[in-house]
Amino acid sequence: MTEKNHSENLRRELSVGEVATRSGVAVSTLHFYETKGLIKSMRSQGNQRRYPRSVLRRIAVIKIAQRTGIPLADIQKTLSSLPSDRPLMARDWERLSRNWKADLNERIAKLTALRDQLTSCIGCGCLSMSDCPLRNPYDTLSEKGNGAYLIEHPEE
């Protein structure tokens, strides 16, 4: 391959199939991401989707964020604050990961508290958050609202 061809190949846009192969994400997932505003494509003269090469890094970030349990709406909101006309840079990732790390730490703390509460509750055998004489004597939590109130307010 000549240097000119190599340079042109690096600049050219990718088809949906090429993006799916390179990213390890199904074509249907790419279409879904696009409908959710996570990625953007352009249309060729033949009305086929074409993606900039920078979409590969954006998809990698989406996949990492999803693995940590970040909702797609939050991922979309965060990504929409970044320029879409260039690849994500290290400084972008630092900002994204800092914000997501705080959210992840909060969720880990809630899950740890829930795990620790489950250990003590399982001992009695009732497994009832509403009737448990240890967690909710005389069902006093019903006055504070519906649902599993202690899960959302573990400090009480």
SVG drawing of the C-alpha trace seen along z (x, -y; Angstrom):
<svg xmlns="http://www.w3.org/2000/svg" viewBox="-48 -20 52 39">
<polyline fill="none" stroke="black" stroke-width="0.4" points="0.0,0.0 1.4,-3.4 1.7,-6.2 -1.1,-8.1 -3.4,-5.1 -2.6,-4.5 -3.3,-8.1 -6.6,-8.1 -7.5,-4.8 -6.9,-6.3 -9.2,-9.3 -12.0,-7.5 -15.3,-6.8 -16.3,-3.4 -19.4,-1.5 -21.7,-0.1 -20.3,3.4 -16.7,2.2 -17.6,0.4 -19.4,3.4 -16.4,5.7 -13.8,3.3 -15.7,2.4 -17.2,5.9 -20.6,4.4 -23.6,5.7 -25.0,3.6 -28.3,3.5 -26.5,2.0 -24.9,-0.6 -28.3,-1.6 -29.6,-1.7 -26.7,-3.9 -27.5,-6.2 -31.2,-6.5 -30.1,-7.3 -27.8,-10.1 -24.6,-8.3 -23.0,-8.2 -23.6,-9.9 -23.4,-8.8 -23.5,-10.5 -25.2,-9.2 -23.5,-8.3 -24.9,-9.2 -26.4,-5.7 -28.1,-6.5 -25.8,-4.1 -24.5,-5.0 -20.9,-6.1 -19.1,-6.7 -15.9,-8.7 -13.1,-6.6 -13.3,-8.5 -16.6,-6.6 -14.5,-3.6 -13.1,-5.3 -16.5,-6.7 -18.0,-3.2 -15.2,-1.9 -16.1,-4.5 -19.7,-3.6 -18.9,0.1 -16.7,-0.7 -19.4,-3.0 -22.1,-0.3 -19.9,2.3 -19.7,0.1 -23.5,-0.2 -23.9,-3.8 -27.3,-4.3 -27.3,-5.1 -29.1,-8.4 -26.2,-9.5 -23.6,-8.3 -25.4,-10.2 -25.6,-13.4 -21.9,-13.3 -20.9,-12.5 -23.1,-15.3 -20.9,-17.7 -17.9,-16.7 -17.1,-17.8 -18.4,-15.2 -16.0,-16.4 -12.9,-14.9 -11.8,-11.7 -12.0,-11.6 -8.8,-12.7 -7.0,-11.6 -8.2,-14.8 -11.8,-14.0 -11.5,-10.5 -10.0,-12.0 -13.1,-14.3 -15.6,-11.5 -14.0,-9.0 -13.7,-11.4 -17.5,-12.1 -18.4,-8.5 -16.0,-7.4 -17.9,-9.5 -21.2,-7.9 -19.6,-4.4 -18.3,-5.0 -21.7,-6.0 -23.3,-3.0 -20.7,-0.7 -21.3,-2.2 -25.1,-1.6 -24.5,2.0 -22.1,2.7 -24.6,1.4 -27.4,3.5 -25.1,6.6 -24.3,6.1 -28.0,5.6 -29.0,8.8 -26.5,10.8 -28.2,9.8 -31.7,10.1 -31.3,13.6 -30.6,14.9 -34.2,14.6 -35.6,16.4 -38.5,14.1 -36.8,12.1 -39.5,9.4 -38.4,5.8 -41.9,4.7 -42.6,7.2 -39.1,7.7 -39.1,7.0 -35.4,6.0 -35.5,3.7 -39.1,2.3 -40.7,3.0 -44.5,2.4 -44.2,1.4 -43.3,-2.1 -41.7,-2.7 -45.2,-2.5 -45.7,-6.1 -42.7,-7.3 -43.8,-6.0 -44.3,-3.0 -41.8,-0.5 -38.5,0.7 -37.8,-2.6 -34.7,-1.4 -32.9,-0.5 -33.2,-4.1 -32.6,-5.6 -30.2,-3.1 -29.1,-5.6 -32.5,-5.5"/>
</svg>
